[in-house]
Amino acid sequence: MLEKELTEKMKGDVPDAQIGMQISQLTSPWFRYFLTYDPATALRRITGPVLVLNGSLDKQVLPDQNLPVIRKALEEAGNQHFEIDELPGLNHLFQTAKTGSPAEYAQIEETISPVVLEKIGTWILKQ
């Protein structure tokens, strides 16, 4: 039933040859796990050093939705050794981006922003 509904919704938007493959991915055990997994459960148990970085243009892990929840979970763990930073102008891959859209990834020559490398290196040395 779900497969039939998904097929109907995808028709016209997704090439027919790809519909079956996409439905298989969407209904796989991994994808179901991915949708129901709550990382806050694990974060509430971490008391060691944690560095959380998020690009301000990340369209896959939205900083406004995720960073406050991560902070709250680490605080609930009693963790006093964490740093959370939203890095301006960076996408999900920590590349300097214009829009943050995944369609932009392959067009960007930068592998990773030097700002991120500096931030990670400095944080590691502080530990």
Sequence and secondary structure as in RCSB ss.txt:
>XXXX:A:sequence
MLEKELTEKMKGDVPDAQIGMQISQLTSPWFRYFLTYDPATALRRITGPVLVLNGSLDKQVLPDQNLPVIRKALE
EAGNQHFEIDELPGLNHLFQTAKTGSPAEYAQIEETISPVVLEKIGTWILKQ
>XXXX:A:secstr
 HHHHHHHHHBTTB HHHHHHHHHHHTSHHHHHHHH  HHHHHTT  S EEEEEETT SSS HHHHHHHHHHHHH
HTT  SEEEEEETTB TTS B SS  GGGGGG   SS HHHHHHHHHHHHH 
